[in-house]
Each structure stands twice: as structure tokens, then as C-alpha cells.
Amino acid sequence: MTDTWLIAGLGNPGTQYQANRHNVGQMVLDELAGRMGANFKSSKMRAQVLEGRLGIGGPRVVLAKPLCYMNVSGGPVAALADFYGINPDHVVAVHDEIDIPFNTVKLKTGGGEGGHNGLRDISRALATKDYLRVRVGVGRPPGRMDTADFVLRDFGTAEKKELPFLLDEAADAVDALVRDGLMAAQQKFHPAKPAS
């Protein structure tokens, strides 16, 4: 197996979804692609793909934006992992997360999918939950708004002003994760809890 990392940015295809909260994973990959100074290309595995290194001499990565709807993301992710010979412990899913506040980034490996259909499909397709996740906080729906309606809406006016900083931080988190490992990245991006 290879030392290459597969970084999958989750979202929905089509311009009508492009700026939705649900597409924040793909926005993070666009930020990483900009840093790499390269463009995505179509692949046979129903994804836009960019191969390269994160920085000079950095880790080799395959950035992937599945070209299918979120709830069937697993097929392209598993096909790309198989094609490049990448084990699940080198697969990173970058996704929206309603269970953490907007403007927050958290990292983890394995565990549940928290009702996230994209993660559920990736777990099914990889036949394991033991892959890495970069969770980009989009906050909870206000009042009694349906979760699906909330994540399929664009960010609010105030959020849009902060969004570039959130995408930058999430891209930094991906970089730290593949360079330094999960524990070091968590120490950097998870705020320390005050002593009680």
C-alpha cells in the first residue's frame, strides 16, 4: 500500500448546491487546490480529482470531489481508494457537521456518522468506519427548521464574512492531519478545556 492520502470533500453536484452548508467539504478542497496552484480534472470514478503534494516535499495527496449526490459518496471514494491503493486509515472525509458550532473545526477517526448520510455511505463502501474525518462546523438549525432544509441552504450574511477564515482553518487542519498525525492535529485545532 501507498503513503498517498485520499482527501474527499463531500457535497452535492450542481451550481444550485455550490454555496450550501452541505458543500463546505468541497469548499475546503477548493481552498487546498488553490494552495497547490492546480486544478481538478474529471476522472472515470465519478469524481473530480487533483493529484499532488501539500507544499514542497509535503505529503502526496489525491483530492477528490465526488460528482454524485452526498448520500451516494461512498462509491467514488471506495473506487478511488482502491485505484490508488490507499488504506482506509489514509482516507480523510471533509464534511459539514451540525453538532459543532459554526466556525469550529474538529478531527476524529472512526466512530458514528451522526446521521450524516454521506459518511454512512462511505462507511458502507469502505466496509469500515475507521477512516479520518475533518468535521467543519455549520451550526444547528434555528428553531424547528428541518436539518435537511438547513444544510441545503447557503450560509447566512454574517457567516459568509467568516467563511473564508473557516475554510482556511479547515484546510490547515487537513494539512496538519496528513503531515503530523491525528493526535498532533487534534492538539492544535481542538481548544483546551479549562481546568475545573
C-alpha positions as CSV (number, residue, x, y, z in Angstrom):
1,M,0.0,0.0,0.0
2,T,1.0,3.6,-0.6
3,D,1.8,6.6,1.6
4,T,-0.6,8.7,-0.5
5,W,-3.7,10.2,1.2
6,L,-7.1,10.4,-0.3
7,I,-8.9,13.5,0.8
8,A,-12.6,13.5,-0.1
9,G,-14.6,16.7,0.1
10,L,-18.3,15.9,0.5
11,G,-21.1,17.8,-1.2
12,N,-23.7,17.8,-3.9
13,P,-23.1,18.4,-7.6
14,G,-24.5,21.3,-9.5
15,T,-24.4,25.1,-9.2
16,Q,-27.6,25.3,-7.2
17,Y,-25.9,23.5,-4.3
18,Q,-22.4,25.1,-4.6
19,A,-22.7,27.6,-1.7
20,N,-24.8,25.3,0.6
21,R,-23.6,24.5,4.1
22,H,-23.7,20.8,3.0
23,N,-21.0,21.6,0.4
24,V,-18.5,23.1,2.8
25,G,-16.3,19.9,2.4
26,Q,-15.9,20.7,-1.3
27,M,-15.2,24.4,-0.5
28,V,-12.3,23.2,1.7
29,L,-10.9,21.2,-1.1
30,D,-11.1,24.2,-3.4
31,E,-9.0,26.1,-0.8
32,L,-6.4,23.2,-0.8
33,A,-6.3,23.2,-4.6
34,G,-5.7,26.9,-4.6
35,R,-2.8,26.5,-2.3
36,M,-1.4,23.7,-4.5
37,G,-1.8,26.0,-7.6
38,A,-3.5,23.3,-9.6
39,N,-7.0,22.4,-10.9
40,F,-9.3,19.4,-10.6
41,K,-9.7,17.1,-13.5
42,S,-12.5,14.7,-14.2
43,S,-11.8,11.0,-13.5
44,K,-13.6,7.8,-14.5
45,M,-14.5,7.2,-10.9
46,R,-17.3,9.8,-10.8
47,A,-15.2,12.4,-9.1
48,Q,-13.1,15.5,-9.9
49,V,-9.6,14.7,-8.8
50,L,-6.3,16.6,-8.2
51,E,-3.1,14.7,-7.5
52,G,-0.1,16.5,-6.0
53,R,1.8,17.4,-2.8
54,L,0.7,19.6,0.0
55,G,3.6,22.1,-0.1
56,I,7.2,21.5,-1.3
57,G,8.2,18.0,-0.2
58,G,4.8,17.6,1.6
59,P,2.7,14.5,1.7
60,R,1.3,13.1,-1.5
61,V,-2.4,13.6,-1.7
62,V,-5.3,12.9,-4.0
63,L,-8.0,15.5,-3.5
64,A,-11.4,14.2,-4.7
65,K,-14.8,15.9,-5.1
66,P,-17.4,13.2,-5.8
67,L,-19.7,14.1,-8.7
68,C,-22.7,12.3,-7.2
69,Y,-25.1,13.3,-4.5
70,M,-23.9,13.3,-0.9
71,N,-25.8,10.2,0.1
72,V,-24.0,8.0,-2.5
73,S,-20.5,9.4,-1.9
74,G,-19.1,6.0,-0.9
75,G,-18.9,4.5,-4.4
76,P,-16.4,7.1,-5.8
77,V,-14.5,7.3,-2.5
78,A,-14.0,3.5,-2.3
79,A,-13.2,3.3,-6.1
80,L,-10.5,5.9,-5.8
81,A,-9.0,4.3,-2.6
82,D,-8.9,1.0,-4.5
83,F,-7.4,2.6,-7.7
84,Y,-4.6,4.4,-5.8
85,G,-4.0,1.5,-3.3
86,I,-5.0,3.7,-0.3
87,N,-6.0,2.0,3.0
88,P,-9.0,3.4,5.0
89,D,-6.6,4.9,7.6
90,H,-5.3,7.2,4.9
91,V,-8.8,8.3,3.7
92,V,-9.9,11.7,5.0
93,A,-13.6,12.8,4.6
94,V,-14.0,16.6,4.9
95,H,-17.7,17.3,5.7
96,D,-20.2,19.6,7.2
97,E,-21.1,18.9,10.9
98,I,-24.2,20.3,12.6
99,D,-23.2,19.0,16.0
100,I,-20.4,21.6,16.4
101,P,-20.7,25.4,16.2
102,F,-20.2,27.3,13.0
103,N,-16.5,28.4,12.7
104,T,-15.2,25.3,14.5
105,V,-13.1,22.5,13.1
106,K,-12.7,19.2,14.8
107,L,-10.9,16.0,13.7
108,K,-11.5,12.4,14.6
109,T,-11.1,8.8,13.3
110,G,-13.9,6.2,13.3
111,G,-17.0,6.4,15.4
112,G,-20.6,7.0,14.4
113,E,-21.8,9.1,11.4
114,G,-24.2,11.3,13.5
115,G,-26.9,10.9,10.9
116,H,-24.7,12.2,8.1
117,N,-25.7,10.2,5.0
118,G,-22.5,10.9,3.1
119,L,-20.4,9.4,6.0
120,R,-22.8,6.5,6.3
121,D,-22.4,5.6,2.6
122,I,-18.6,5.9,2.8
123,S,-18.5,3.6,5.9
124,R,-20.6,1.1,3.9
125,A,-18.5,1.3,0.8
126,L,-15.2,1.0,2.6
127,A,-16.6,-1.7,4.9
128,T,-15.2,0.2,7.9
129,K,-15.8,3.3,10.0
130,D,-12.1,3.6,10.6
131,Y,-11.2,6.5,8.3
132,L,-10.4,10.0,9.3
133,R,-12.9,12.9,9.4
134,V,-12.3,16.7,9.3
135,R,-15.6,18.0,10.7
136,V,-16.4,21.6,9.7
137,G,-19.0,23.1,12.0
138,V,-22.0,24.7,10.3
139,G,-24.1,25.0,13.5
140,R,-27.6,23.7,14.3
141,P,-30.8,24.6,12.5
142,P,-32.7,27.5,14.2
143,G,-35.9,26.8,15.9
144,R,-37.7,23.8,14.4
145,M,-36.2,24.0,11.0
146,D,-35.6,20.6,9.4
147,T,-32.0,19.6,9.4
148,A,-32.0,18.7,5.6
149,D,-33.5,22.2,4.8
150,F,-30.9,23.9,6.9
151,V,-27.8,22.2,5.4
152,L,-29.2,22.7,1.8
153,R,-29.3,26.4,2.4
154,D,-26.5,28.9,1.7
155,F,-24.6,30.4,4.6
156,G,-26.2,33.5,6.2
157,T,-24.8,37.0,5.6
158,A,-22.8,37.2,8.8
159,E,-21.5,33.6,8.3
160,K,-20.3,34.5,4.7
161,K,-18.0,37.1,6.2
162,E,-16.4,34.5,8.4
163,L,-16.5,31.6,5.9
164,P,-13.1,32.3,4.3
165,F,-11.4,32.1,7.7
166,L,-13.3,28.8,8.4
167,L,-12.2,27.3,5.1
168,D,-8.6,28.4,5.7
169,E,-8.6,26.8,9.2
170,A,-10.2,23.6,7.8
171,A,-7.6,23.4,5.1
172,D,-4.9,23.9,7.7
173,A,-6.4,21.1,9.7
174,V,-6.3,18.7,6.7
175,D,-2.6,19.7,6.2
176,A,-1.7,19.1,9.8
177,L,-3.6,15.8,9.9
178,V,-1.7,14.3,7.0
179,R,1.7,15.8,8.0
180,D,1.7,15.3,11.7
181,G,-0.9,12.7,12.5
182,L,-4.3,12.8,14.2
183,M,-3.2,13.4,17.8
184,A,-0.9,16.3,17.0
185,A,-3.6,17.9,14.7
186,Q,-6.2,17.5,17.4
187,Q,-4.0,19.2,20.0
188,K,-3.5,22.1,17.6
189,F,-7.2,22.5,16.5
190,H,-9.2,21.4,19.5
191,P,-9.3,24.2,22.1
192,A,-8.1,23.0,25.5
193,K,-10.8,22.7,28.1
194,P,-10.3,24.9,31.1
195,A,-9.4,23.1,34.4
196,S,-12.4,22.8,36.7
